[in-house]
């Protein structure tokens, strides 16, 4: 199963239809497939078992679909309206994430869970490489601890997610 390898990936925002829409889109184009589906666990913020993030490829281009109604609150919603697009950035190191975060957040708005809006109003989700190892790892209880920890963060911290996953 492939995973997202691009540095910056278009992220399509859905209320609750990310999995349905991704399946529809991949049926339309050659060289298209569902690559991975991450589902909500006990810690939410969505209903356990529902798709949270769908990674898919359309005509060779990688995309992500996020069911985002349960993320954030109305007063600090980082997201574009339903049907909007945000930018998902996979950072190779915590240092890279920290640098990008500081530059993109300058004059913008810091939200939570790695989300911010830049000074132009665009939504960005900056995520350190390896985050899914903790949020969707083999240890279900560890993944729940990591999810609870992430829901308390503004800028994501991979080492803190690791410690939560390991229970230390």
N, C-alpha and C positions, 0 to 999 in steps of 0.2 A: 504494500500500500504506500503510495507516494505521500509526502507531506509538503507543505508549502516551503519552497526554497528561495523565492524571490525576496529581495531586500524590502521592497515596498509592494504591498498587495492591496488592490481595491477591495474594500469591505462593504458589502451591500447590507443595508439595514432593513430588518423586517420586524413586524409585530410578533408573529408566531409562525410564519410560513417559510422559513429559510430552507428546511429540508424539502418541502413540497416544491418550492420554486427551483431549487438546485436540480432536482430530478427532472423537472420540466425543461430547464435550460439545456441540460446535458443531452436530452433527447433531440434537440434541435440541430446541434453542430457536430461535425466529425471531429475526431481527436478530442473528445470530451468525456469526463468521468467524474464520479464522486470519489474524492481521495480519502476523506476522513470525516466522521461525525463525532463530535464531543457532546455528551449529554449532561444535563444538570444532575447533581447528586442531592443528597439529603440537605446539604448546606445552601442549596439554591444558587442564585436568587430566584431561579425559575422552578417550575414543577419537576420533581424527580423523574428522570427518564425522558423528558422532552429534549429535543435538540437545542443545544446552546449555540454551537458553532459548526458550520458545515464548510469544509474545504473542498473545492471542486475546480476542475479545469474545463474551460470552454475554448475550443479551437486552439489548444496549446497554451492559453493564457490562464494563470492561476488567479482564483478569486476566493473570497471568503463570504459566507452569509452568516449573519448574527441575528438571533431572536433577541431583541433588546428591550422589550417592554419592562422587564424586571430589573434592569440595570439602572442605578442612580435614582434620583428623585426628580420631580418636576421642576424644582427650583434650581437644580444644578445639572440638568440633563446635558451630557456631552454630545448627544447624538444629533445627526441630521434628522429631519422628519422621515416617517415611514417612506420607503422608496429612495432615501438619500444614500449618499456614498461617503464613507470615511476612509482614512488611510491607516493601514495596519503595518507597523514597522517591526521587523525582527532584528534585534540588536545582538551582535556577536558577543559583546561583553557588557558588564554593568557600567564600566567607564564610558563606553560609547553611548549607552542609554542615558546616563547622567548628563553628558554633553549635549545630546540632542534635546533632552527634556528642558534643560536650562535655556537653550536658544529658542525652541518652539514656544515655550511658556512665557517668554519675555513679552509683556504687553498683552498676553492672552489670559486664559482662564484655566486653572488647574481643577480637575474634577476628582475622579477616584478610579481605582483599578487600572491605572496606567493610561487613563484618558485625559486629554486636555484639548482645549480649543486654542489655535494660534491667534495672533492679532488680526488675522484676516477672517476669522470665524470658521475655519476648517477644523474638523474633528480629527484627531490623531490618537492612535492607540500604540504606545511604545512598550514592547514586550521583550524581555531578555530571552535569548535562545535557551531552551531547556525548561521553560515554564510548564509546558504540557506534561513533562516527565513527573511533575509534582501534582498538578491539578487533575491529571488523569492517569496516574501511575497504577501499578498493580496492587498496592496497598490501599484499599478503599478508605479505611479510617484515616490514613495519612493524607490521602487526597482531600478528604473532608476538612482536615485541619488546615491544609494549605489553602483551600478555597476560603475558609473563614478568615485566615490571615490576609489573603489578597483583598477581600471585601473591606478590610480596614485600612488598606494602603491608598495613598494617592499615587506616587511614583512607585512602580514595582521594584522590588528588591529580591533578586533570585536567591541570595543567601538566606534571607529571612523565610522565603517560601520553602527552601530545603530544610531549614531547622524545624519549621512547623510540620512538614511532611514526616520528618524523622521523629517528631515528638520531643525534640530537645529544646 
